[in-house]
Amino acid sequence: MEALPKSQDGKLRPLTSRTELLSELVADGGLLDSGVGPSEVLGWSVGLSLHNHKLKSVRDGAMSLAVALLVAAGPGIRSRLGHLRPPQLD
């Protein structure tokens, strides 16, 4: 997955719209069936530090993406969520 362009990096709208889109794709089964694995999606999320972002809406979007991945990929993905704090895992 590609990083955001510098002009969009850290801004609210591109981050929330991409996390919403990815969450919907994962929930519908289209993303994981296309060959993009959970590790790549989580890598994108972690690479941008979305779970620790200063804006709550971005953190919420990242959390919904992680939940969609957990539901779609099963409990085996929980080991890859080590970057989250314990309250975020609940």
N, C-alpha and C positions, 0 to 999 in steps of 0.2 A: 504494500500500500504506500502511496506517495505522501510525502509530508505536505503541509500547507505552504503556499507561497508566502514569502516574507510579509507581503502587504496584508495577509489575512491571519498571520500567526498570532495566536493569543486573543483574537477578537471573538466576541460572543456569537454572532450570527453564524459564521462558517462552522464553528465548533459544534454548536447545538444542532444545526441542520444536518451535519454529517453523522453525528451520533444518533440522531433520530432515524435517519435513513438506514444506517447500519443495523440498528435495533430492529426495525421493521423487516429488513431483508433476512436477518438471522431468524426472527420469529416465524417468518413465512417459509423458511427452509431454503430460500433461493441462494443465499450467500454461501453457506457451507456446502451445498450441492454443486456450486460452480467451481469448487476446487480451492477456494480461499479458506484456510483453516482457522480455527479458533486462536492459535498462537499468533498468526499474522494480525488478526483484529485486536487482540490484547496487546500485541507489540506496538501497534499504532497508538492505542489508547495510553499505554504506559509511556511511550516515547514523547507524547505531548503533555504528559503529567495531568491528564484530564481529571483523575480522581482527587487530585490535590489543587485543582484550579481555584483561583480567588473568587470566581463567580459561582454561586450556588447552582444556577441553572445548568452550567457546564458539568459540574460534579454530579448532578441528578441525571443528566443525560448519559454520562459515563457509567453510572450505577445501573441504569436501565439496560444499557448495552451489556454489561457484565451479567446481569440477571438473564437476559435473553440468550446469551452464550451458555450459561449454566443450564438453562432449560433445554436448549437445542443439543448441546454436546454431551450432557450428562454430568454426573458427579466427578468424573475423571478430570475435568477442567479445574476443579477447585484447587488442586495443587499448584496451578499456574497463577492463582490469584494472591500469591504471597506478598505482592506489593501493597495490598490493601491493609488498612488498620483493622483490628478486631471488630470495632463497632460497624465498620463498613461491610464486613462479611456477614453480619447478622441480618 
